[in-house]
Amino acid sequence: MFVSGDLLSDIGGLAARLKTALPELPLLVVGGHGVLTERGEIERETAVSGIVWRGGQSTALTVTSEGDVGSALAAALTPLSGKSSTAFVFASPRGSQPHTIEPLRALEFRALFGGGTAGDRQVVALMPGREPALGTAGALVASNLHGPVIASSPACRLLMPLGRITRARGPMVLEIEGRPALEVLSASAKHLRDQPLVLAALAGQVSEAEERPALLVRGIQGVDPARQGVIVADEIKDGMRLAFAVRDAAAARADLEAALQRLSRDTAGALPSFGVFMSCAGRGSSLYGQSDVDVRLVRARFPEIPMAGMHSSFEIAPHDGAATLQLYTGVLSIFTAPS
């Protein structure tokens, strides 16, 4: 269940009332910047959305950690991991960095995805026979569900072709295709109007046969004029591909349409049952200038399925086969039943 608005200040009280009303239902309550269903998106208002399904078994849990939240969450999830299980994972944005997700990569789940809450301690686990547990992070682990099939779509327009990082030091990109990285950034951004936020889009090795490389969006953390470097993220490695980019509504729409087309193809032969959609708080009306754009695109491709989700501080989804923290991204997970 996803909640937003005034409910966030008393999410524990809401969970207690849900516990009274639904004492036998395993449930994870998560706070977001907004919520959504297949009918539309409710942004920055008080609202609730949720999805309930039959079949399989589910376990909800939370952890509270002032230090390494990723390790604490991985330790709690390890006894529940298995290739027949799916983990819905959520964590506070405070202190969450790309490396926070790394401990989760060692877990053997069929799928692991989720997002960042709107604030601190906004995840509550409800389990039969137990008191509600409020935490910094949490998860719902569902076993014996068919699927899911997951598609991710970043909301960015590349300002240049993807170029190979030819020199890097830690999180700093020093050269792209042999040119100083700061020079490449300046050249890419010089024609931009209204000073939009410039981002870095990362990709692994790109093959000519690949229809679209999987992009990972990262913020630019700073520049080093003396070394002509651009500070991006700890994931930077020599040989990776990088392009500078900006948030862009038309590119976001086109990319999501393409991702949904691939998702429809990947679910062919199965009956879509329900969906869970994480949409970055940096998308929605602040990106498109109108509401419900992403949900309308999903509904056009999957018109009959119920769906719930939230506007998240960040997203967690597979990238190059591993759970990864993502930004400005829409992540749709479709659960199916064999046809």
N, C-alpha and C positions, 0 to 999 in steps of 0.2 A: 504494500500500500504506500502511495506517495502523497505527501501533504506539503502545503505551502502557505505563505501569508501568516496571519495571526496565530495559526495552529502551531507554528514552529516554537513559539515561546512556552508552550505547555505540551510538547509532544509526548512527554511521559504521562501526563494526565489523560490525553487522548488514548494512548495505548492501554491504560488501565481500564477505561470505559470499553474499549474493544475486547479486552480480556473478559470482562463481565458478560458482554453480549455474545462472544464467540469463544467460549472456554476451551473447545476441543480443536481449534484451528491453528496449526502452526502458521505464524505470520511475521513478516518483517515490515516495520514501519520506518519510512525513510523521508527526511526533509529535503525539499528541493526549492529552487528559485521559482518554480511554477510546475504545473502538472499537465498531462495531456492524456487524451483517449483517442479512439478512432474518430470521434466527433469533432475534435478540435483541441486547441492549446489554450490554457489559462495561465497567463504570465503575471508574476508579481501581484497576485491576489490570493485571498484565502480560498483554498480548494483542496479536494481530495480526489484521487483516482486509485483504482486498484484492479487486480485481476485475481480470480480464484479458479483453480482447476481441479479436476478429479484425476486420480491415478497416481501411482508411484508413492514415494514417501518423501517428506520434507523435514528439514531440521533448520531452525533459526538460531543464530548466535550473535553475540556482540563481544568486543574486546575494548578495553580502555587502556591506553598507553600514552605516556607523555614523551616517550622516546621513539623507538622504531616500530611504528604501527604496522608496517608491512610484515615484519618478522612475527609480531604478536598474532596477527591475523593468520599468517601461514601456519603457525603452530596450532592454532585452534582448528584450522580446516584440515590439517593432515589426517586425523583419524577418520574424516568423512570423505576423503578424496577417493576417487575411483573412476574408471573409464566409462561407467554407465551413469555418472552423476554430472549435473550442471550446477555451477556456483554463481549466484547473483551477489556481487560484492560491492560494498559502498563504504566510503571513508570520508572523514573531515578534510576540507581543503587545507587546514592549518598544517604546515610542514610537509604536505604531500608534494613530492617531486618525482620525476621519472624513475629514480632508483627505488622509490618506496614500493613499487609494484614488483621489483625483481624477485623477492622471496616467494612470490606466488607462482613464478614460472616453473618451479620444481614440482608442483603438485600435479597429479594425474587426474584431470577432469576431462570430461567430454568437451566441455566449454566453460569458460570463465569470463564474465563480463560484468559491467556495472558502471558506477560513476561516483563523482564527488558530491557530497551534500552541500546545502546552502551555508551551513555554519558548523560550529563545534558541537559534539554530542547530540547528533540528530539521527541516530539509528537506534531502534528499539526492537528487541527480539521477544516474541510471545510464543511460548511452548506449553502444551497441556501439562498441568500439574506444577508449573513453576511461576514465580513472580516475573512481571515484565523486567527485562534487563536493558538499561540504557547504556550506550557506549559511544566511543569515538569512531569506531568502525564496526561493521557487522556483515553478515552474509546469510543467505538462505540457500541451502544445498538441497536440490531436488534430484531424486534418483528415479531411474526407469522411465524417464520421459523420452519421447522420440524427438531427436534434434537436440539443439536448435541449429539453424543455419543463420549465420551472422554476416551482415554487410555494414561497412563503415564508409562514411563519406565526409571528407573535410571541406570546410567552407572557405576555400582560398583560390585565388587566381595567381598563377605563376607570372612573375615579371620577366622571366628569362627561361631558356631551356635548362633542364637539369644538367649541372656540370659536376665533374668528378672533383672531389676534395683531394688535392695533391699534397697538401701539407697541413698538419694540425698538431696542436699541443694541448692535451687535456680537452676541455670544453671549447677551446678557441680554434676557429678556422683561420688559418694563415694564408692559404692559397687555394684558389679554385681554378682548375685547368691551367695552373702555372701562373695565374695573375693574383696579385694581392687581394685578399678577400674584401677588405674595406673599399678598395677601388671598384670591385665588382658590385658591391652593395650601393655605392654612390651612383654608379652608372645605371643600375637597375631602377633606382628610386628617383632619379633626377626629374622625370617628367610627371611624377605624381602630383595631383592637386589636393589641397585641403589637408595635407600632412597626415595621411592615414597610417595606422599602425602597421609597420612592416614586420613580416614573420619570416621564418625559415622553414621550408618544406624539405624533408629528408626522404631519401629512398635508397634501397640497396642497389646492387648491380641490376641494371635494366637491360633486358634482352630485346632484340628487335621484334620478336614474335609476341611480346607482351602487349596486350591491348591497353593497359593502363597500369603504371607502377603504383603500388600501395604507398601512399604518402603519409608521413608523420609530421604534424605541424608543431613547431616549437617557437617560443618567443625569443627575440634577440635580447640577451641579458646585458649587453654593453659592447663597447668597441675599445680597441687599443691603438690609438693613432701612431704610436711609436713603432709598433710591429705590424701595423696595417692589418690587424686581426679583428675578427668579429666573434664575440663570445656567444655561444648558442646553448650547448647542453653536453653533459658527460657522455652521451651516446655517440658523439662525433668520433669517427675513425677515418683514417686515410682510405681512400677508395670509395667511400660512400658518395652518393649523388646529392647535390643540394641546389635548390633554387630559392631565391628570395620571392616573397609572395605577399599579397594583401587579402583581407577578407573581401569577398565580392559576392553579391546576391545572385547575379546571373550564372557565375561559375558554380556556386553552391547548388543552385537548382539543377543545372545540367549534370553535375557530378552525382547528385543524389538520384536523379532519374536513371543514369547509367548503372549505379549501384543496385537500384531496385530491379532493373532489368536482369542483371546478373543473378540477383537473389531469386527472382521468379524462375529463371532457368535452372538454378540449383535445387529448387524445391519441386521441380516438375516430377510428376508421378507420385507425389504425396499430397495429402489433404492438409492445407494450413489450418491450424487449430487456434492459436492466439499469438500475439506479438508483444514484445517489451521494447520500448523505444527510449533511448537516452539521447536527448538533444541538448547540446551545449547552450548555456545561458547567453552566449555570444551569438547565437543564431536567432530564430524567432523574429519578432517584429523589429528588433534593433538592427537586424541584418537586412530583412526584406522590405521594411517599411509598411508591412501589413502582417496580420496574424494568420496562423493556420497553413502557411505555405507547405511546410514539410509534411504535415499530416495529410493534406489534400493529395500530395504526390504519393504517399504511402497508400491512401485509400483508393486511388485510381488504379494502382497495381494489385492491391490485395483488398478488394471491396467488401468482403464478407467476414473478415476476422475481427474479433474484439482485441483491443490493445490498451495498454496502460504504460505510463512512463513519466519522466520528469525532465525539467530543465536543470542541468547539472553543472557543477563548477569545473569538472573535467570528466572525461570518459575513460572507461577501461574496456579494451577490446583486443582481440588477437591482431597482431601485426607481425608478419613473417613467421607465423606459427607460434608466437609467444604472447602472453598477456602483457599489454603495454598501456601506459597512461597516454591519453590523447587529448587534444585541445581543439576547440571550434569544430567539433565533429558530431555528426549524427550516427548513432549506432542502433540498428534495427535487428532484433533477434526474432526469427520466426520459428515457432514450435509446430511440428506437424504430426499427423497420424497417418500410418500406412494406408494407402488407398486400396 
